[in-house]
Amino acid sequence: MNRIVHIIVSAFIIASCNFLEPLEQGTIGSDNIKDSPSYVRGFVETGYKLLPTTYVSNEYAYLDAAADNLVMTSRSSAMSNIWAGTLSPMTDPFEVTWDRAYRAINYANMFLQDDFGKSMRFVVKDATNKALAARLQGEAFAIRAWYQYMLLRMFSGKSANGELLGFPIRTEPTNFRAIQPLELRRDSFDDCVARILADCDSALYYLPKAYRDSEMTDPNVDGSIGFHRFDKISMLAIKALTCLQWASPAFNEMGDDSRWEKAAAYSYAAMQLKLEVDTPLGFDPLKAFDWGDANSPEIIFSSVAVKSSAEETAFYPAGFCDGEAIAGPSQELVDAFPMANGYPITHPASGYNPSKPFEGRDPRFYANIYYHLSSIGGAYELDTSVGGREEPGLQGNSLTGYYIRKFTNPEYNKNNTPVILGNKSLMHIRWTHICLAFAESANRALGSANDSSFGISAKEALSYVRHRALPGGIDGMCALSDPYLDECALNTDKFDQLVRNERRIETCFEGLRFFDLQRWSAGDSGDSNCLNVDLNKMTVTGTPGAWEYKTAIVAEHRYASRWLPIPYNEVGTAFNIKQNVGWDAWK
């Protein structure tokens, strides 16, 4: 039985036992389902429940190790196997993404079929019921659009004959008895883009500007739950991100500039609406953004908040709170952070001192990376020198001499009483993502970073990112001026490279770097220059006050393909689902 077909059908069968309370007597079927509106509403609610809630996974933080931001400590991990080209079909880390997406899509399809959910009576009062049913209708379209975007981002690629393919589009509840394995196939990349944009447009018709703006939300009752549901802002953002991928060289082989224009227009529309709706509620694009605030105004769409120490346990060294040091940031990522004056460390005006590599850096470096002699939680000083507790490669330490600070709670210490857990949320889309999308697409669409034809210029959008303050009252980089941004804005290609670097440091460990490198590559062998790279560690020798810093190769990358594989069970049983090139053994 083909897994995609099985998952799609099983979603309806197991809904009551996994997520919804069954009726008191008997079972729910086509004859009596209208008598259980909470069950039908659950088709939408389950789309939210299926969202991942932590960055500690192969789909998010660790996916940076399939690119050039992280090095996994274990050489037998799935991400290590990906960059070595030895990933086994039996240990596919992305099969869960595929299965989750189609399960959520099928729930949405059941709600949407023939306006089934929209016609339900959820509450007694007519006006309230009409508003609620319409909002749920919009959310069902939004859920389908979101999970399709996830499939597009992760599984798009070329088949052996050069076709640019997306995912199998499903817009109706699927009965496995009505579909044959030979009938199921991947749709073209362009068709998948069109499907996502159409679903976003349908959602836009029904949804409020912002969920907190909905008449169905009582802030006295619902609190900040609106940060975790779809609205018009998030729909415009999904359209922008979809078009950004569509416009990029790997997926835009004919160089169609209108795709960049669409990405820029949707990005600006999302930014404009975010400022219009959320500014009165406290959103300030230059105010400090805190990863520990699960209801941060920067959020455009996120999963629900959870109290957890997953990030601290996974990222910290064994010497502090029994951390597992599962992955360490690469020297290449560290070098990507500029100096506090905005210049890259290789620029003559940067003031970078190789003998004091961690002094005077962009404040974002200190907010994202732990390094030699930095303090974790104000209670533990890292010693990554040769012979030190955190010497790279020793049991319980990272291989690179660096540790992830991003997402972690500075007040966490498992030895304290009480243990303070962070209130965390996986922020799928945030303000910064859309600023970066606009900066990239507007610069490419207009051929100038200073052209404000879309409403603002690409340079202005990027300045939002570079000038934002940081938690703890720390000013953002270049608070008074930004001469390097001015310099780059004079040249389209140079500005594009700046945007790419800003994306790297702003979104590190969020699971986006691999897809950025993928979409920026061009041609059948375009991945050779951007994915197949050697990664370095920092070696620290000497004594306190006289430390010496040198880099050395810690990981050598050799990729089988710049595309990720379609799950083996799909191509093995649905014979017309073509595998992405580079994964011949997975057929």
N, C-alpha and C positions, 0 to 999 in steps of 0.2 A: 504494500500500500504506500503510495506516495505520501511523504510526510506533510507537504504543504496542503494536500487535499485532506488528510486526516486531521491536521490541526484546525483547518477551517471548519470542518464539520463538528469536531469535538467541542469547539468553543461553545456552541449552543447547548450541547448535551450536558456539559459539566458546569455551566454557569452557576446553577443554584447551589451546588455543593462547594464551590470554591469562593464565590463572592456574594451570593444572594441567599436570603432565607427562602426555603421552599414554602409553598402553600401548606396550610395546616393539614389538609386532607388531599390525598391523591397527588398527581404530578401536573406540571404545567405543559400544555400542548397547544396546538393551533386552535383548539375549540374554546379554551378558557384563558388564554394568555391575556386577553383584554381585561380580565377581571383582576389582574395583578400589575397595576401600573408601576409599582416599585421595582418589579422584575424587569420591565421594559426599560425603565430609567437606568437600571443597572447595566444595560448594554453600553451606554455612554460612560457611566462611572467606571466601568472596568477598563476602558481605554486609558483612563488616568491611573488606575491602580497598577497597570502593567508597566508603567514608566520606571526605569531604574532610579534608585535614590542615592547612589554613592559613586564617587569618582574612582573608587578602588575596584577596578575591574579591567578586563582586557578590552572592553569597548571604549573606555575613557582614558584614565591616566596611563595605563600600561601600553596603550596603543602608541604612545609617543616613543616607545622603545622599538616599534617597527619602523620608525623614522629615525631622526637624529637628535632627539632631545633627551632621551633616557637610555640607560644601559641596565638590563635586568641582571640581578645578582646571580640568579640561577641560570646556567647555560642550558638547562633542560626545559625551561619555561616555553609556553606557546609562542610568546613574542620573540624569544631568542631563535626559535625554530623558523619563524617567518623570515627574519632577516638572513638566516643561514640557508633558506630555501629548502628546509627539511620538514616542514609541517605535515603531520599525518592526518588523513581524513578522520581518523578515530579520535583526534584531539583538537578538532576544529573549534576555536574559541568564539566563532561568530555565528554558529548554528543557532544559538539562543536568540540572537538578534533577529534572524530570519523568522524563526518560529513565533516569537513574541509579536512581531509586526503583523504577520498574517492573522494571528489570533485576534488582535485588536481591530484590524481592518474588517474581519468578518463580523464582529460585534457591531461595528458602525454600519456595515451593510444591512444587518438585520433591522436596525433601528430605522434606516433610511428607505428600505424597500417599500415602494408604493406609498411613501409618506406614512408608513405604519406608526412610527413613534410620534410624529407630529399630530396624528389624529387621536392620540390617547387622551383620556381624562385623568390628569395627575392630581389636580386639586379641585375643590367644589366651585369656587368663585370663577366665573367665566373669563373675566379680564386677566386675572392672575394665571389661570390655566393656559390661556392663549399665549401670554408672554413667556411662560415657562416652557411650553412645548416648542415655541419658536427658538428659544435660546438653546434648548437641547438639540434641536434639528441642526442649528449652526455648529454646535460642539461636535456632533457626529461627523459632519463634513470636515471639521477641523482635525479631528482625531485621525480620520482616514488620510487627510493630506499630510499630517505630521509623520505618520508611520510610513507612508509612501516615500516621503523625503528621506527618512532614515534608510530605507531600502536603496533608494537612488544613490545616496552618498556612499554607502558601504559596498554595494554589490555591482554597481555599474562597471562596464569594462568592454573590452573587445573580445570577440570570439576568434577562433583560429582562422576564419576566413575574412577577418577584418571588419565585421559588423560591430557597430557601437550599440551595445544593448543595455537595457535597464533591468527591470524586474517584471514578472508576470502580473499584469493589471487585473484585479478582481474588484468588481463594483456591485456584485450581487452575492447573497448568501450562497455558498457552494455546497452541493450535495455530492459526495464522492461517487455515488451510484450513477450520477448523471454526467460524469466527466471521465474521459479515457486518458490514460497517460500520454498518448500521442497528441492529444489536443492541447496540452498545457505547454506553453512556451514563453520565453522572455519577450517582452515588447521592446520596440526600439527606444533608444534613449530619448529621442525627441517626443515620442508619444507619451512616455512616462512624465516628462516635464509638462506637457500639455494637460495631462490628467491632474497633476498636482495643482497647477495654476487654476484649473477649472474648479476643483474642490475648494480651493481657497476663496475664489470668487463667490461660490455658493455660501460658504461660511460667513463671508463678509456681509452678505445680505441680511443675515439673521442676528449676528452677534453685536453686543454693545461695543462702543469705542474701546472701553477698558472694562474688565469684568467688574471692577469696583464701581463703575458707572451704571451698572445694570439695575433696573428697578426690582429685580428678583434678589438682590443682595442687600441684606441689612447689616451694616458694619458693626452694629451693637451685638449681633448674634454671630455673624460669620467671621468677624475679625479680619485677618489678612489672607483668608483662603483664596481671595481673588487673584493673588499673585501666582497661583498654581493652576489657573484655568485659561482656556483660550479666549481671545477677544480680537477685535479688529487690529490692534497693534501687532499682536503675534501673527495674525494671518498675513499682514503686509510684510512682516519680517520673514516668514517662510517663503513668500513669493520672491523676496529679494535674495535670500540665500540659494533658492533653487536656480534663479536666473544667473547668479554669480557662478555657480558650477557650470551651467549651460554655456556661459560666455567664455569660460576659461579655455586655454589652448588645447588641452587634452580632449575636450568635448566640443570644440568649435573649430573643426579642421578647415572650414571654408573662411574663417576669420570674419564672421558676421558681426559687425559693430553694433547692430541694433540690439543684440543681446546684452551688451554692456549698458546700453541706454536703458533697457528695461530694469536691469539690476540696480542702476543708479536711481531711477525714478521710484521704484518700490522702496528702496532703502531710505530715500529722503522722506517719502510719505510716512514710513514707520517712525522715523526720527521726529518729524513734525507733529504727528499725532501723540507721540510719547510726551513731548514737551508741552503740548496743548492740554492734555488730560492730566498728566502726573505732576507737572510743576506746581499747580495749586495745592497738591497733596504732599509737597515736600521734596519732590525730585529736583536735584541740582546736579547737572552733568559734571561740574567741577568739584563737587563735594567728595569726601573720602568714601570709597567703596570698601565694604568689609565682608569678607567671605564668611564670617561668623554670623552675619545677619541673614537668616533664611528668608526674611521678608524685605530685603533691600529694595529700595525704589529703583535700582538699576535693573532689576529683573524684568524681562519681557515674557518669558515663559520658563517655568521650573517644575520639578517634582515637589511633592509635599515634603515638609521639613521633618527630620528625624534627629533624635539625640543619639550620638554615636562617637566612639573613639576609633572607628575603623581606619581613618586616615593616619592618626598618630601611631597606631600599632603597625600599620603597613610601612610607613615612611621613616620612622625614627630608627636610630641604631640600637643594637641590643643593649648597649650600655645605659640607655635612658629608657625607663619604663618598659623594658623587655621588647623594644621595637624589633621589627623583622627586616628592616632595610631591604625591601623587596626590589627596589630599583633606585638608581642614583642618577641625577642630572649629568649630562655630558659636559665636557669642557667647551664644546662647540656652542652649547646653549648659554653657558656662562659668558663666553666671549661675545655673544650676540647682544647682551645688555650694554647699552652705551654708558658714557660718563654722565654725571649729574648736569653738565652743561649741554647735553643733548648730542654731542659728537660721538661716533663710534670709536672704540678704543684704537682702531687703526688710523684714525684721522690725525694729522699733525697738530690740530688745535685742541685735541681731546684732553691733554695733560695726563694721559695714562702712564703709570709707572709699573713696569713688569715686576719690579722687586717688591712692590706693594699693590698686588693686583686687585685687592678688595677695597681699596680706599677711593673715595670720591665717585663711587658708581651711582648710576641711576637708582633712585629710591626703590624702584620696582624690583631691582636685584635683591635687595635686603628683605623685601616682602615675600619673595618666592623661593629663595635658595638659602640653605644652611651651608656654611663653608668653614674652613679651618679657623678656630678660635671664636666662632660665633656662638651665642648662647641660646639654648633651647629652653623656652619658658622661663628665662631668667634664673635657671637653677642648674644648668649643666653646660659646661663649655666643651665644645668639640675639639679633639686633638687628632687631626688627620695626618700628622707627620709620621714618618717612618719610625716605628717603635711606639707610636701613640696608641691610645685606646681605639680610635677610629681609623687606624691605618687601612687604606683601601685593600680589600681582598681578604682581610681577616674574618673569621667566622662572626656573622652577625653584623658586618659592615657592608656598605656599598662598595662597588668596584671602582668608583670614580673619585671618591673623596668629597663628594657633595651629597646633600640630602634635600628632599622636598619639604619646603616650608608651607607652600600654598595649600589652602584648605584646612590647615591644622589649627587647633585651638591653643593659643599661647598660655592659657591658664590650666591646661590639662597636665596632670601628674597623677599617675595611678597610685602613687604612694601617699597622696594627701587624703585627708578626711574632712569633708566629703570630696569625692572625685568629681570634678567639674567637667561635664560633657558639653561639647559644642552643639548648638542647634543648627543643623546643616541642611542644605538643599542642593540638589544637582541642578544647576542653572543652565538649562538647555539653550536658551537665547537670552542675551542681556544687551544692554545699551551699547557696550563696547563693540560687540560683534557687528552691530548694524552700522556704527560709525566707521569701522574698518571696511565693511562691505561697500559703503558709499564711497569712501576715499579711493578704494581700488577701482571700482567700476566707473565713477565719474571721471577720474583721471584718464582712463582708457577710452571712455566714450567721447570725451571732449578734446583729448590730446593736450590738456593743460590742467595742472593742479590748482591754478588760480582762477579758472573760469567758474563763475557762479550761476550758470544758466539753469541749473536744476533747483536753485533756491539758495544754496550755499556752495562754497568751493570744496574740492577734495582736501585742500590744505586746511580749511576751517574744521572739517570733520576730523581730520587727524589730530588737530590741536586739542580737541576735546579729550582725546586719549592721552596725549603726551603731557598735558598740563593738569590733569586731575590730581587732587590731593590723595594722600594715603592714610590708612588708619593710624590713630595715635597723634593726629595733628601735624603730620609730616607734609610739607609742601610737595607738590608734584614737581617733576623735572622741568627745568627752564621756566620757572614761575614768572619771571620778568620778561624774558625774551627767548627766542628759539632760532638762532642764526642758522643752525644746520637744517631745520625745516625750511627756512626761507631759501637756503641754497638748493635743496633738493627740488623745491617747487618750481624751479626754473627749467627743469628738464623732465619730460614725461617718464623716460625709462629710469632715471635716477630716483624719482619720486615713487615709482612702482616698486623698486627695490627697498626703499624705506618702508613702504606699507607692508611689504612681505616680512621684513624684520620685525616691525611692530606687531604684526599678527603672531609671529613666533613667540615673542616674549610676553605678550598680553594673554595669549590663549594656551601657554604651555601647560601640559598635563591635563588638558581638557579633552584630549582625544581628537584634536583637529589637525595637528601638524601633518600626519600621514596623508590626509585627504587634500591638504593644501599643496604639498609637494606633488601629489598625483595629478591634480588638476592643472598645475602650472607647467607640467611636462608636455612635450609635444612630439608627435611622430611615434613610430613603433618602438624606437629605442630611447625615447626621451627620458626614461627613468634613470639612465646610466649616470647622469651627472647630478641628480638631485636625491636619489635614494641610496645608491651604492657608494657609501662613504665610510671611511675609517673614523671611529670615535675615540676621543682621548680622555684621559684622567689627569688629575693634578697630583704630582708627587712633591711632598714637602719634606725638606731635610734641614739640618742645622739645629740651632738652639733658640730659645726665646730671645727676641730682640735682634736675631740674626738669621731669620728664616730664609731659605732659598726655595724658589718655586720653579718647577719644570713640568712640562707635559709629556705624556707617553701614551702610545696607542693601547687601548684597553679592549676595543671591539672592532673587528673587521667585518664590514657588511657586504653580503653577496645575496642579491635578491633573485628569486625565481621569476617574479613578475611585479610590476607596479600595481597590478589589480589584485584585489582580494578574491578568494575562491567562492564560487557558488557552493553551498553545502553539498557534500558528496551524495547524500541520500536523495537529493533532488535530481541531480543529473543521472543518477544510477537507475531511477525508476520512471522518471518522466523524460522520455528519450529525446524530445525536441527542446528541452532546456539545455542550451549550449553553455559549456563551461568557458570561463574567461581564459584567455591565452596565458600560457605559463604554468598551467595546472593540469597538464596532460595525464598525470597519474590519477587525477581525481575524476576520471570519466567512467 
